[in-house]
Structure formats: structure tokens, C-alpha cells
Amino acid sequence: MHLGNMTLEELIRPEGHTCACGRHHGIGLKFLRIGSGVVETLPEGLKVLGCEKPFIVCDEDTKKAAWHFVQPVLDKVGIAYQLHVIRRVHPEPDEETVGEITMAFDPACDCILAVGSGVINDCCKVLAKAVGKPQLVVGTAPSMDGYASDSSSMIVRRTKTTLYNACPQVIIADTRIMKDAPERMLQAGFGDMIAKYVALCEWRMTALINGEYFCEEIAGMMRASLKKIVESAPRMMERDEAAVGAVAEGLILSGIAMAFAKISRPASGLEHYFSHLWEMFSLDRGLPMELHGIQVGVGTLLCLRLYDRIREVTPSAETFEAACAAWDGDAWKADMRRVFGGAGHGLIEKEETAWHNNDEQARKARFEKILAHWPQLRKIMDEELPPTQQNFALMQKVGMPMLARELGWGDQDVQDAFRLSRNARDKYLTSSLLWDMGMLEEMARDMRAE
């Protein structure tokens, strides 16, 4: 069995896949169509689920992009539905948006149909779980990798977090709709995909350091989807339907990989945390938020430059011991409150009551693993990460921003996001590795927004 060589139909087969990693991989996705005109299969998707009356959610932009494709298909076969257009001009994946669609939900509807991309899809996942109904999605942009994942990237009490619910059971990605997505959303999809280089590298390293679960088959799937994205991205920006379809397929494969692994590791690492923390900074400062994938792309380039430096160092017991001796828990708490604002107290409480990533003995155990496995960790970096200049050239070709400064962030914002990314969630990142080695502050001082 090699997941990376399977067709989409084989990957989503109902019986799933027994894997050499010792786990059985499966996904709740039952119906998937990617290509030109596939929105015509929406009634077939509803029939697969045994559903007759969808509750349809969109916003003004996604309605404009796709409703003139979706409505005639439903009306042609006489499918009843309730349509809800989110009132907010630029809805966020938060309590307000979920609350609005939950209050508008008609219990007579037997499924949730999201017409949109990231925010709409994520909010509908939360609603579908809350009301116990299956979800379908008609994608409007190849802008993110969450279509097929079983998680939602949400803002809860002004903190960016991941909620695990269920993946949509029907996904329809019509390239006639997706090719006309705003250019920034096309670039965001590319940014979300090139992140996988860093995510896979961290996943493999964490398996060595922390003994976390890792599956080479799922990693191979991600490498295959990455190859597809990199080859198709320039033509995607020309709105070539075949290229848009290839990119959409790669993004959906990423979601399938996360569902198979039951964690976000195959698709998300430190590069995502730059975006997560910048989004939290935006919330705390009342600033508009950039598209997630755009910030992830910039975060990826920051990570690749960081790894160029990491390859030049060697773990040192002296450096580690000096860092442990200099550790000041009160100063760390003050830093957390300064950087995270209102969310800082909750994150400090989670660290002290549940995560314990700052525990000195746990840190020492991890450092000993790093020291013992450093040649292997270096080999993983060499195998998984592309040359920084190659990635820079690809981003340049796609025309996307490449510097944090272009997104409105300064040196302090870059350094703060990097230093405290390890405390934003209970997930071992490259910043965690450097903290364990006693080199985080040194590396952070040299990070720049340009």
C-alpha cells in the first residue's frame, strides 16, 4: 500500500486503509468531485448522504462567485433548501459567525451545505457537529487546505485555536468557479501548500525528540501533493482550469492527510504559527487580518532562512545549562501578557496546568534526545526542506508577498511570534527545539521583517 500513488477515489474508500504505521486510516468523506462543471453532481452528492433539504451558508462574496452555478442545479431537480447569507461583510471564524448561522439554522434541514472556502467551511463544520447533521461544501477558491480536514481553525475568546469536529462528507470543487477567485486567494492556496515542507520536517523531528506518532505513508502523500502544487502554481495564476484543478486536488489531499493522521502535523508547523500569532495580534490591536495562506507563505520563507542558520550550529551542553540557569518564569509570564494581550492569561494557565512545556526535567529529557539524534535531525532537514532561494523564486513567480514588512508587521512582531509560538498551543515546533537547545533568544534577535 502506497497512499501517495492512489487516486482520490481509492484514498476515500469506505473501508479505509490498514497502514504499516500500525494504524487504520480512514476519512468520513464519501463523495468528491474536482473539475469543470462538477457542480452539476451536487444532487448526486445529496443522494449519497440521503439528504433532501440543505441549509446553505455563504457570504455576499461567495454568493456572487458561486450561487448562479449552484441555484439552477438545485432548482432543476426541485431540491428544497434554506439559504442563509452571512451578514458580516468580512466574516471571521469566531463565536459571532457561528452564533449567527446557528440561530438561522432551520431544524427541518437535514444537512449543511457550505458555499465558500476557509471561513465558511470551518464555521459550517462547527455548526454541523453542533446540530448533528452531515456537511457538504461547494468550494469557491483553492485558497486553503482545510476542505477535507476534520478540524476547524477558529478564533475562540480572541485566541486562534483548532477545533476537531468532522470533515465534510461531500466536497465539490468546480474549476469554473475556483479559477475566478481573487488573485490574493489563489496566492494564499500556494502559500498554504509550500508550508508542508516545514511541517513534514518538524513532524519527523518531533517523532525522534518526543516519540510522537509519525506515518511515512501519509508523509509520502503530502510530498506527492506538494509536487503537484509546485508544478501547477504558475499556470494557476493564469487561471488555467487544469492547473486550478491540480492545485485544488493538492489542497484537498492535504486535508485528507490530516484526517488520516488525526492531527494537523502533516500540513502545519512553525510557519503556520507565524500566521496564527499575527492573527491574534490583529485581533488584539483591532487591525484587519490578512489571508491565512498569505501569512503562512511569508512564515515559510522565514522558517527556511532560520533552518539555514540551524544547519550551522551544534547542540551544546554548556549552552543548554546556561539557558536553564537563566530561565525566569516571572519574566516569561510578563512576556506572554505583553505579546498575547487578553489571551495571555489563559495560555499561561494552560502551560501551568496541562502542557508543562517549560518544565525543567522535561526540557532536559528532550535536550538529551536532541543531542543523541543531532546527525539524524540534520539529515531530516536536508531531506525535507528545499533550498531557500528555490522557494523564494517560486513565491516570486506567483507574485505573492515574501516579507513580513509587506503585511504590515515589524521586526518586533516577527521576533515575538517566533519566540512565543511554542507557547501558543501544546505542539512541539522548531522554536521549541531551539528553546530546548538554549538558542531561541539568540536566533530571535536576528529575525527581521524584511
Residue pairs with C-beta under 8 A, 6 or more apart in sequence:
1 17
1 18
1 19
1 20
1 217
2 217
2 220
3 11
3 17
3 19
3 25
3 217
3 218
3 220
3 221
3 260
4 217
4 220
4 221
4 223
4 224
5 224
8 32
8 34
8 249
8 252
8 253
9 32
11 17
11 27
11 221
11 253
11 256
12 27
12 29
12 30
12 32
12 256
14 30
15 26
16 24
16 25
16 26
16 27
17 24
17 25
17 26
17 260
18 24
19 25
19 215
19 217
20 216
20 217
21 213
21 214
21 215
21 216
21 217
21 218
23 213
23 215
25 215
25 217
25 218
25 260
25 261
26 260
27 148
27 150
27 167
27 256
27 259
27 260
28 150
28 166
28 167
28 169
28 259
29 148
29 167
29 168
29 169
29 170
29 171
29 256
29 259
30 48
30 49
30 169
30 170
31 41
31 44
31 45
31 48
31 49
31 169
31 170
31 171
32 148
32 170
32 171
32 172
32 252
33 41
33 45
33 171
33 172
33 173
34 173
34 175
34 245
34 248
34 249
34 252
35 173
35 174
35 175
35 245
36 174
36 175
36 176
36 241
36 245
37 174
37 176
38 172
38 173
38 174
38 175
39 66
39 69
39 70
39 73
39 138
39 172
39 174
39 176
39 177
40 73
41 172
42 70
42 73
42 74
42 136
42 138
42 172
43 73
43 74
43 77
43 79
45 136
45 170
45 172
46 52
46 54
46 79
46 111
46 136
46 170
48 169
48 170
49 111
49 134
49 136
49 169
49 170
51 110
51 111
51 134
51 136
52 79
52 80
52 110
53 79
53 80
53 81
53 82
53 108
53 109
53 110
53 111
54 79
54 81
54 82
54 109
54 110
54 111
54 112
54 113
54 136
55 81
55 82
55 84
55 105
55 106
55 109
55 111
55 112
55 113
55 133
56 70
56 81
56 82
56 83
56 84
56 113
56 115
57 84
57 86
57 101
57 112
57 113
57 114
57 115
57 116
57 120
57 123
57 124
57 127
58 66
58 67
58 83
58 84
58 85
58 86
58 114
58 115
58 116
58 120
59 85
59 86
59 88
59 91
59 116
59 119
59 120
60 85
60 86
60 89
62 115
62 116
62 117
62 120
62 140
63 85
63 115
65 140
65 141
65 177
65 180
65 181
66 115
66 116
66 138
66 140
66 174
66 177
67 115
69 138
69 174
69 176
69 177
70 115
70 138
74 81
81 109
81 113
82 106
82 108
82 109
84 101
84 104
84 105
86 97
86 100
86 101
86 120
87 100
88 96
88 97
88 100
90 288
91 97
91 119
91 120
91 123
92 119
92 155
92 289
93 118
93 119
93 122
93 123
93 152
93 153
93 154
93 155
94 154
94 155
94 156
95 155
95 156
95 157
97 119
97 123
98 123
98 126
98 127
98 154
101 123
101 124
101 127
102 127
102 130
102 131
105 112
105 127
105 131
107 131
109 133
110 133
111 128
111 133
111 134
111 135
111 136
112 124
112 127
112 128
112 131
112 133
112 134
112 135
112 136
113 124
113 135
113 136
113 137
113 138
114 120
114 121
114 123
114 124
114 135
114 136
114 137
114 138
114 168
115 137
115 138
115 140
116 137
116 139
116 140
117 139
117 140
117 141
117 143
117 144
117 147
117 181
117 185
118 143
118 144
118 146
118 153
118 292
120 137
121 137
121 139
121 146
121 147
121 152
121 168
122 146
122 152
122 153
122 154
123 152
123 154
124 135
124 137
124 168
125 135
125 151
125 152
125 163
125 165
125 166
125 167
125 168
126 152
126 154
126 163
126 165
128 134
128 135
128 165
128 166
128 168
129 165
129 166
134 168
134 169
134 170
135 166
135 168
135 169
135 170
136 168
136 169
136 170
136 171
136 172
137 147
137 168
137 170
137 171
137 172
138 172
138 174
138 177
139 147
139 171
139 172
139 173
139 174
139 177
139 178
139 248
140 177
140 178
140 181
141 178
141 181
141 182
141 185
141 186
141 188
141 189
142 173
142 178
142 181
142 185
142 186
142 189
142 236
142 244
142 247
142 248
142 251
143 181
143 185
143 186
143 188
143 189
143 192
143 291
143 293
144 188
144 189
144 192
144 251
144 292
144 293
145 192
145 193
145 251
145 252
145 254
145 255
145 258
145 267
146 152
146 153
146 255
147 168
147 171
147 173
147 251
147 252
147 255
148 167
148 168
148 171
148 252
148 253
148 254
148 255
148 256
148 258
148 259
149 167
149 254
149 255
149 258
149 259
149 264
149 267
150 164
150 165
150 166
150 167
150 258
150 259
150 262
151 162
151 163
151 164
151 165
151 258
151 264
152 162
152 163
152 165
153 160
153 161
153 162
153 292
154 160
154 161
154 162
154 163
155 161
155 279
155 283
156 163
157 343
157 346
158 280
158 283
158 284
158 341
158 342
158 343
159 280
159 340
159 343
159 346
159 347
160 276
160 277
160 279
160 280
160 424
161 425
162 264
162 425
167 255
167 259
171 252
173 245
173 248
173 249
173 252
175 241
175 242
175 244
175 245
175 248
176 241
178 244
178 245
178 248
179 239
179 240
179 241
179 244
180 239
183 237
183 399
184 291
184 294
185 291
185 293
186 236
186 237
186 244
186 247
186 398
187 237
187 293
187 294
187 297
187 398
187 399
187 400
188 291
188 292
188 293
188 294
188 296
188 297
189 236
189 247
189 248
189 251
189 293
190 229
190 233
190 236
190 247
190 293
190 297
190 394
190 395
190 398
190 400
191 293
191 294
191 295
191 296
191 297
191 298
191 300
191 395
191 400
192 251
192 254
192 292
192 293
192 296
192 297
193 225
193 226
193 229
193 230
193 247
193 250
193 251
193 254
194 226
194 229
194 230
194 297
194 300
194 391
194 394
194 395
195 267
195 268
195 269
195 271
195 272
195 296
195 297
195 299
195 300
196 222
196 223
196 225
196 226
196 254
196 266
196 267
197 226
197 300
197 304
197 384
197 385
197 386
197 391
198 269
198 270
198 271
198 300
198 303
198 304
198 307
198 385
198 430
199 222
199 265
199 266
199 267
199 268
199 269
199 271
199 272
200 219
200 222
200 223
200 266
200 384
201 269
201 307
201 380
201 381
201 384
201 385
202 265
202 269
202 270
202 428
202 429
202 430
203 212
203 214
203 219
203 265
203 266
203 269
204 214
204 219
204 380
204 384
205 377
205 380
205 381
205 433
206 212
206 214
206 265
206 428
207 213
207 214
208 369
208 373
208 376
208 377
208 380
209 366
209 369
209 370
209 373
209 377
209 428
209 433
209 436
210 366
210 369
210 428
212 265
212 428
213 261
213 263
214 265
215 260
215 261
218 257
218 260
218 261
218 266
219 266
221 253
221 256
221 257
221 260
221 266
222 253
222 254
222 257
222 266
222 267
224 253
225 249
225 250
225 251
225 253
225 254
225 257
226 250
228 246
228 247
228 249
228 250
228 253
229 246
229 247
229 250
229 251
230 394
231 246
232 242
232 243
232 246
232 247
232 250
233 243
233 247
233 394
233 397
233 398
234 243
234 397
234 398
235 242
235 243
236 243
236 244
236 246
236 247
236 398
237 398
237 399
254 266
254 267
255 267
257 266
257 267
258 264
258 265
258 266
258 267
260 266
269 303
269 429
269 430
270 299
270 303
270 418
270 421
270 429
270 430
270 431
271 296
271 299
271 300
271 302
271 303
272 296
272 299
273 299
273 417
273 421
273 424
273 425
273 429
273 431
274 295
274 296
274 298
274 299
274 302
274 303
274 404
274 414
274 417
274 418
274 421
275 292
275 295
275 296
275 299
276 421
276 424
277 339
277 416
277 417
277 420
277 421
277 424
278 290
278 295
278 407
278 409
278 413
278 417
279 289
279 292
279 295
280 340
280 341
280 343
280 424
281 287
281 409
281 413
281 416
281 417
282 288
282 289
282 290
283 289
284 340
284 341
284 342
284 343
287 408
290 407
290 408
294 400
294 401
294 407
295 407
297 395
297 400
297 401
297 402
298 401
298 402
298 403
298 404
298 406
298 407
300 391
301 388
301 391
301 392
301 395
301 402
302 404
302 414
302 418
302 447
303 430
304 385
304 386
304 388
304 391
305 388
306 418
306 430
306 443
306 447
307 381
307 385
307 388
307 430
308 388
309 443
309 446
310 381
310 430
310 434
310 443
311 378
311 381
311 382
313 437
313 439
314 374
315 367
315 370
315 371
315 374
315 437
316 437
316 438
317 371
319 437
319 438
319 439
320 364
320 367
320 436
320 437
320 438
321 438
322 438
323 435
323 437
323 438
323 439
324 360
324 363
324 364
324 438
327 358
327 360
329 358
332 358
333 348
335 419
335 420
336 344
336 347
336 348
336 420
336 423
337 344
337 345
337 348
338 344
339 416
339 420
340 347
340 420
340 424
347 423
347 424
350 426
351 357
351 358
351 423
354 426
355 426
356 362
357 422
357 423
357 426
357 432
363 435
363 436
366 436
367 436
367 437
370 377
370 433
370 436
370 437
392 402
395 402
396 402
401 407
403 449
403 450
404 410
404 413
404 414
404 449
404 450
405 449
405 450
409 449
410 449
411 447
411 448
411 449
413 449
414 447
414 448
414 449
415 444
415 445
415 447
418 431
418 443
418 444
418 447
419 431
419 440
419 441
419 444
421 429
421 431
422 428
422 429
422 431
422 432
422 435
422 440
431 440
434 440
434 443
